[in-house]
Amino acid sequence: MLSVSEKKFLFFTNLKIEKFQGSYLITIANNFTIYFSKLRSSWKKNSDEKKNKFKLKKS
């Protein structure tokens, strides 16, 4: 029988990490998926640029 700490360790080490369109999909224990991007700062820059372009078009 596994101890509680061993079960937790097995649960948290059962990770599947895959790249997806410049971001990462992390699957924990095959039933809980986290999606996050390492490009958040560049997305923020892009959205700021879009706002500026929109402002220019509007004026």
Order of alpha helices (4+ residues) and beta strands (2+ residues): alpha-beta-beta-beta-alpha
